[in-house]
Amino acid sequence: MCATARLLRSQAWCTRFFLLIVLLVAAPLAGSIPLATLAAVLIVVAWRMGEWDEFRLLKRRPRGDALVFLTTFALTVAFDLSTAVGIGMILAAALFVKRVADTTEVQSMTGDGTTSDHATVKNLPKEVVVYRVFGALLFGAADKIETVLRRAGGETRVVILHMAAVTALDATALARLEDLHAKLKRHKRHLILCGPHTQPYFLMEKAGFLDEVGRDNIAADLESAAERARALLSGAA
């Protein structure tokens, strides 16, 4: 092992010494090379680095990815590589946020007491509605929380947010949850959080939102949430 390391170190120093000699000897000769020749060499190098096969594959790529690719390419030609890479990263980040928002869904429980993941609740009062949230609740998808209020009818007194499938939560979505709770409380309605875990739970805990909702209104599963809703309706809470 030590012998191999010494050999590699020796090869590295030999390479450095050889490059130094080439620079010292050949550098003065570079001034004699015609600029047209250097331009031709640069054109060939740029052509080989272009990876032009990617352009033929654009029609198979999603439209957003193709747009980011073409925009970055155009900016590289028009300006410089650093500008193109910076703007390309911003566009790619925006595209990622949009895709995350598109995958986030808020679904209501069906009339027979069954959620879209086939979880059931027995004897759920008609004044109670259950909404199941899927995916990451980031600022791009926070508006979907507003659908909970818009869908809630006049008879709704308790809203259960089933958050077991929520993988991430950011400050914007948390602010929307706080607004939702404030509006429900203003109309003398109740909010129950069902199954929050990991990052969403710790964020709500740190922000004090769990205490604001009430520890009794944090349920581990859907059946416990329904039982708590019945208690709230009966006035036993």
C-alpha positions as CSV (number, residue, x, y, z in Angstrom):
1,M,0.0,0.0,0.0
2,C,2.8,2.4,0.9
3,A,4.7,1.5,-2.2
4,T,1.7,2.1,-4.4
5,A,1.2,5.5,-2.8
6,R,4.8,6.5,-3.3
7,L,4.6,5.4,-7.0
8,L,1.5,7.5,-7.6
9,R,3.1,10.5,-5.9
10,S,6.2,10.1,-8.1
11,Q,4.0,9.9,-11.3
12,A,2.2,13.0,-10.3
13,W,5.4,14.9,-9.8
14,C,6.8,13.7,-13.1
15,T,3.6,14.8,-14.9
16,R,3.9,18.3,-13.3
17,F,7.6,18.5,-14.3
18,F,6.8,17.5,-17.9
19,L,4.0,20.1,-18.2
20,L,6.3,22.8,-16.8
21,I,9.0,22.0,-19.4
22,V,6.3,22.0,-22.2
23,L,5.1,25.4,-21.1
24,L,8.5,26.9,-20.8
25,V,9.7,25.6,-24.2
26,A,6.5,25.7,-26.3
27,A,4.8,28.8,-24.9
28,P,7.0,31.2,-26.9
29,L,6.2,29.3,-30.0
30,A,2.4,29.8,-29.5
31,G,2.7,33.3,-30.7
32,S,3.7,32.0,-34.1
33,I,0.4,30.1,-34.5
34,P,-2.1,31.9,-36.8
35,L,-5.3,33.0,-35.0
36,A,-7.3,31.4,-37.7
37,T,-5.8,28.0,-36.8
38,L,-6.5,28.5,-33.1
39,A,-10.1,29.5,-34.0
40,A,-10.5,26.3,-36.0
41,V,-9.2,24.3,-33.0
42,L,-11.7,26.0,-30.7
43,I,-14.6,25.4,-33.1
44,V,-13.8,21.7,-33.2
45,V,-13.5,21.4,-29.5
46,A,-16.8,23.3,-28.9
47,W,-18.5,21.1,-31.5
48,R,-17.4,17.9,-29.8
49,M,-18.4,19.2,-26.4
50,G,-21.9,20.2,-27.6
51,E,-23.6,16.8,-27.0
52,W,-25.9,17.5,-29.9
53,D,-27.7,14.2,-29.4
54,E,-29.6,15.9,-26.6
55,F,-31.4,18.1,-29.1
56,R,-32.8,15.1,-31.0
57,L,-34.1,13.8,-27.7
58,L,-35.9,17.0,-26.7
59,K,-39.2,15.9,-28.3
60,R,-39.2,12.9,-25.9
61,R,-38.6,15.2,-22.8
62,P,-41.3,17.0,-20.8
63,R,-42.0,20.5,-22.2
64,G,-40.7,22.2,-19.0
65,D,-37.4,20.3,-19.2
66,A,-37.0,21.1,-22.9
67,L,-37.7,24.8,-22.2
68,V,-35.1,25.0,-19.4
69,F,-32.5,23.2,-21.7
70,L,-33.1,25.5,-24.7
71,T,-33.1,28.7,-22.5
72,T,-29.8,27.7,-20.9
73,F,-28.3,26.9,-24.3
74,A,-29.5,30.3,-25.7
75,L,-28.1,32.2,-22.8
76,T,-24.8,30.4,-23.1
77,V,-24.5,31.5,-26.7
78,A,-25.8,35.1,-26.1
79,F,-24.0,35.9,-22.9
80,D,-21.7,33.5,-20.9
81,L,-21.7,30.1,-19.2
82,S,-22.0,31.5,-15.6
83,T,-25.0,33.6,-16.4
84,A,-26.7,30.7,-18.3
85,V,-26.1,28.2,-15.5
86,G,-27.4,30.6,-12.8
87,I,-30.6,31.4,-14.7
88,G,-31.0,27.7,-15.7
89,M,-30.8,26.6,-12.0
90,I,-33.5,29.2,-11.1
91,L,-35.8,27.9,-13.9
92,A,-35.1,24.3,-12.8
93,A,-35.9,25.1,-9.2
94,A,-39.2,26.8,-10.2
95,L,-40.1,23.8,-12.4
96,F,-39.4,21.5,-9.5
97,V,-41.7,23.5,-7.1
98,K,-44.5,23.5,-9.7
99,R,-44.2,19.7,-10.1
100,V,-44.3,19.2,-6.3
101,A,-47.4,21.5,-6.1
102,D,-49.1,19.5,-8.9
103,T,-48.6,16.2,-7.0
104,T,-50.1,17.6,-3.8
105,E,-53.8,16.8,-3.5
106,V,-56.6,17.5,-0.9
107,Q,-59.4,15.0,-1.2
108,S,-62.5,14.8,0.9
109,M,-64.1,11.7,2.4
110,T,-66.8,10.1,0.3
111,G,-70.4,9.9,1.6
112,D,-70.0,6.3,2.7
113,G,-67.3,7.2,5.2
114,T,-64.4,5.9,3.1
115,T,-61.3,7.9,2.2
116,S,-59.5,7.6,-1.1
117,D,-56.9,5.3,0.6
118,H,-59.8,3.0,1.7
119,A,-59.5,4.0,5.4
120,T,-63.0,3.9,7.0
121,V,-64.6,5.7,9.9
122,K,-67.8,4.2,11.4
123,N,-70.7,6.4,12.3
124,L,-69.2,9.6,11.3
125,P,-71.6,12.5,12.1
126,K,-72.8,14.6,9.2
127,E,-71.4,17.7,10.8
128,V,-67.9,16.3,10.5
129,V,-65.9,16.4,7.3
130,V,-62.5,14.7,6.7
131,Y,-59.9,15.9,4.2
132,R,-56.9,13.8,3.3
133,V,-53.8,15.7,2.2
134,F,-51.3,13.9,-0.1
135,G,-47.7,15.0,-0.8
136,A,-45.6,17.9,0.3
137,L,-47.4,21.1,1.5
138,L,-45.0,23.7,0.2
139,F,-45.6,27.4,-0.8
140,G,-46.5,26.3,-4.3
141,A,-49.3,24.1,-3.0
142,A,-50.4,26.1,0.0
143,D,-53.4,27.5,-1.9
144,K,-55.0,24.1,-1.9
145,I,-55.6,24.4,1.8
146,E,-58.1,27.1,1.0
147,T,-60.3,24.5,-0.7
148,V,-61.1,23.0,2.7
149,L,-63.0,26.2,3.7
150,R,-64.6,26.5,0.3
151,R,-65.9,22.9,0.4
152,A,-67.1,23.0,4.0
153,G,-70.9,23.4,4.0
154,G,-73.0,25.3,6.4
155,E,-73.7,22.2,8.5
156,T,-69.9,21.5,9.0
157,R,-68.8,22.0,12.6
158,V,-65.7,19.9,12.7
159,V,-63.0,19.7,10.1
160,I,-60.5,16.8,10.3
161,L,-57.2,17.2,8.3
162,H,-55.8,13.7,7.7
163,M,-52.0,14.5,7.4
164,A,-50.5,11.0,7.6
165,A,-49.5,11.3,3.9
166,V,-48.0,14.8,4.2
167,T,-44.2,14.4,3.6
168,A,-43.1,18.0,4.1
169,L,-44.4,21.3,5.3
170,D,-43.0,24.8,4.9
171,A,-43.6,28.1,6.6
172,T,-46.1,29.3,3.9
173,A,-48.3,26.2,4.2
174,L,-48.1,26.5,8.0
175,A,-49.3,30.1,7.8
176,R,-52.3,28.9,5.7
177,L,-53.1,26.2,8.3
178,E,-53.0,28.9,10.9
179,D,-55.4,31.0,8.8
180,L,-57.7,28.0,8.4
181,H,-57.8,27.4,12.1
182,A,-58.5,31.1,12.8
183,K,-61.4,31.2,10.4
184,L,-62.9,28.0,11.7
185,K,-62.5,29.3,15.2
186,R,-64.2,32.6,14.3
187,H,-67.2,30.7,13.0
188,K,-67.3,28.5,16.1
189,R,-66.0,25.4,14.3
190,H,-63.2,23.1,15.2
191,L,-60.0,21.8,13.5
192,I,-58.6,18.3,14.3
193,L,-55.2,17.3,13.0
194,C,-54.9,13.6,12.3
195,G,-51.6,11.7,12.0
196,P,-49.0,14.5,11.6
197,H,-45.5,13.0,11.8
198,T,-41.8,13.7,11.3
199,Q,-41.0,17.1,9.7
200,P,-44.5,18.5,9.6
201,Y,-45.1,17.6,13.2
202,F,-41.8,19.1,14.4
203,L,-42.4,22.3,12.5
204,M,-45.9,22.8,13.9
205,E,-44.6,21.9,17.4
206,K,-41.8,24.5,17.1
207,A,-44.2,27.2,15.8
208,G,-46.6,26.5,18.6
209,F,-49.4,25.6,16.2
210,L,-50.2,22.3,18.0
211,D,-50.8,24.2,21.3
212,E,-52.9,26.7,19.4
213,V,-55.1,23.9,18.0
214,G,-55.1,22.1,21.3
215,R,-53.3,18.9,22.2
216,D,-56.7,17.2,22.6
217,N,-57.3,18.0,18.9
218,I,-54.2,16.1,17.7
219,A,-55.1,12.5,16.9
220,A,-52.9,9.6,16.0
221,D,-55.3,8.0,13.6
222,L,-58.6,8.6,11.9
223,E,-60.7,6.6,14.3
224,S,-59.3,8.7,17.3
225,A,-60.0,11.9,15.3
226,A,-63.6,10.8,14.7
227,E,-64.0,10.0,18.4
228,R,-62.7,13.4,19.3
229,A,-65.0,15.0,16.8
230,R,-68.0,13.3,18.4
231,A,-66.9,14.6,21.8
232,L,-66.7,18.2,20.5
233,L,-70.2,17.9,19.0
234,S,-71.6,16.6,22.2
235,G,-70.1,19.5,24.1
236,A,-68.0,17.1,26.3
237,A,-64.7,18.7,25.3
